[in-house]
Amino acid sequence: MYVGVTNNIERRVYEHQMKMIPGFSEKYNVNKLVYFEETPDVSAAIAREKEIKKWRREKKNNLVIAVNPEWKDLSEGWFEISPFGRDDNKDGRDDNRDRRGDNSG
């Protein structure tokens, strides 16, 4: 189980899933996000990371099970591209048009 701190969880999950950074996640094929915590306090995040890293595997597992008992990938669907591109504009509207409906200019 990988434990780490990031300021951009979407980017970091993508890096792990694409094996972009050599190390633990590449070696052990870590590719699912099963638990995360958020805080605006970087010092608190680093302290929490160090705390969790010291735990035995069973205690880490119990932390995940408490909020995600099926160990589902919480990042599922984050990186899928819709048929409409990244900006999933399902109704086909042109979002650059004037919102009052005046498209003349």
KOLTIDO-894076 format. One record per residue (C-alpha): residue number from 1; x, y, z. Coordinates in steps of 0.05 Angstrom, whole numbers. Layout:
N
<rec n="NUM" px="X" py="Y" pz="Z"/>
...
This chain:
105
<rec n="1" px="0" py="0" pz="0"/>
<rec n="2" px="29" py="67" pz="-21"/>
<rec n="3" px="22" py="126" pz="25"/>
<rec n="4" px="42" py="195" pz="1"/>
<rec n="5" px="28" py="270" pz="0"/>
<rec n="6" px="11" py="312" pz="-61"/>
<rec n="7" px="-16" py="380" pz="-78"/>
<rec n="8" px="-52" py="352" pz="-139"/>
<rec n="9" px="-85" py="284" pz="-128"/>
<rec n="10" px="-110" py="277" pz="-199"/>
<rec n="11" px="-41" py="287" pz="-228"/>
<rec n="12" px="-9" py="241" pz="-177"/>
<rec n="13" px="-59" py="185" pz="-189"/>
<rec n="14" px="-48" py="191" pz="-264"/>
<rec n="15" px="28" py="187" pz="-254"/>
<rec n="16" px="19" py="123" pz="-213"/>
<rec n="17" px="-30" py="91" pz="-262"/>
<rec n="18" px="15" py="107" pz="-322"/>
<rec n="19" px="78" py="83" pz="-285"/>
<rec n="20" px="110" py="151" pz="-300"/>
<rec n="21" px="154" py="153" pz="-238"/>
<rec n="22" px="199" py="96" pz="-221"/>
<rec n="23" px="194" py="69" pz="-151"/>
<rec n="24" px="145" py="35" pz="-104"/>
<rec n="25" px="82" py="42" pz="-145"/>
<rec n="26" px="116" py="17" pz="-208"/>
<rec n="27" px="151" py="-40" pz="-173"/>
<rec n="28" px="88" py="-64" pz="-137"/>
<rec n="29" px="37" py="-45" pz="-191"/>
<rec n="30" px="0" py="4" pz="-147"/>
<rec n="31" px="-54" py="34" pz="-191"/>
<rec n="32" px="-118" py="44" pz="-150"/>
<rec n="33" px="-137" py="101" pz="-105"/>
<rec n="34" px="-175" py="68" pz="-47"/>
<rec n="35" px="-169" py="122" pz="6"/>
<rec n="36" px="-148" py="194" pz="13"/>
<rec n="37" px="-152" py="252" pz="62"/>
<rec n="38" px="-152" py="326" pz="46"/>
<rec n="39" px="-123" py="385" pz="85"/>
<rec n="40" px="-101" py="455" pz="66"/>
<rec n="41" px="-44" py="448" pz="117"/>
<rec n="42" px="18" py="419" pz="85"/>
<rec n="43" px="52" py="407" pz="152"/>
<rec n="44" px="-9" py="368" pz="177"/>
<rec n="45" px="-9" py="327" pz="113"/>
<rec n="46" px="64" py="308" pz="120"/>
<rec n="47" px="54" py="291" pz="194"/>
<rec n="48" px="-6" py="247" pz="177"/>
<rec n="49" px="33" py="213" pz="122"/>
<rec n="50" px="90" py="197" pz="170"/>
<rec n="51" px="40" py="172" pz="222"/>
<rec n="52" px="5" py="125" pz="173"/>
<rec n="53" px="70" py="99" pz="144"/>
<rec n="54" px="90" py="74" pz="213"/>
<rec n="55" px="27" py="32" pz="219"/>
<rec n="56" px="24" py="-42" pz="207"/>
<rec n="57" px="-11" py="-66" pz="144"/>
<rec n="58" px="-73" py="-89" pz="183"/>
<rec n="59" px="-84" py="-20" pz="212"/>
<rec n="60" px="-77" py="13" pz="143"/>
<rec n="61" px="-126" py="-38" pz="115"/>
<rec n="62" px="-176" py="-22" pz="170"/>
<rec n="63" px="-171" py="53" pz="154"/>
<rec n="64" px="-190" py="37" pz="81"/>
<rec n="65" px="-245" py="-12" pz="100"/>
<rec n="66" px="-278" py="40" pz="145"/>
<rec n="67" px="-293" py="85" pz="86"/>
<rec n="68" px="-285" py="39" pz="25"/>
<rec n="69" px="-302" py="-33" pz="46"/>
<rec n="70" px="-302" py="-59" pz="-25"/>
<rec n="71" px="-234" py="-27" pz="-41"/>
<rec n="72" px="-264" py="7" pz="-102"/>
<rec n="73" px="-219" py="52" pz="-144"/>
<rec n="74" px="-241" py="121" pz="-122"/>
<rec n="75" px="-208" py="151" pz="-184"/>
<rec n="76" px="-248" py="108" pz="-233"/>
<rec n="77" px="-271" py="151" pz="-291"/>
<rec n="78" px="-225" py="210" pz="-276"/>
<rec n="79" px="-184" py="201" pz="-339"/>
<rec n="80" px="-236" py="177" pz="-389"/>
<rec n="81" px="-247" py="222" pz="-449"/>
<rec n="82" px="-318" py="229" pz="-471"/>
<rec n="83" px="-338" py="228" pz="-545"/>
<rec n="84" px="-345" py="303" pz="-538"/>
<rec n="85" px="-274" py="313" pz="-514"/>
<rec n="86" px="-249" py="335" pz="-446"/>
<rec n="87" px="-303" py="389" pz="-440"/>
<rec n="88" px="-362" py="340" pz="-438"/>
<rec n="89" px="-414" py="385" pz="-471"/>
<rec n="90" px="-468" py="333" pz="-478"/>
<rec n="91" px="-521" py="379" pz="-507"/>
<rec n="92" px="-475" py="402" pz="-563"/>
<rec n="93" px="-479" py="475" pz="-545"/>
<rec n="94" px="-422" py="521" pz="-564"/>
<rec n="95" px="-399" py="546" pz="-496"/>
<rec n="96" px="-363" py="605" pz="-528"/>
<rec n="97" px="-427" py="637" pz="-553"/>
<rec n="98" px="-459" py="696" pz="-519"/>
<rec n="99" px="-503" py="670" pz="-462"/>
<rec n="100" px="-561" py="717" pz="-482"/>
<rec n="101" px="-568" py="678" pz="-547"/>
<rec n="102" px="-539" py="730" pz="-593"/>
<rec n="103" px="-491" py="690" pz="-636"/>
<rec n="104" px="-481" py="743" pz="-690"/>
<rec n="105" px="-417" py="768" pz="-670"/>
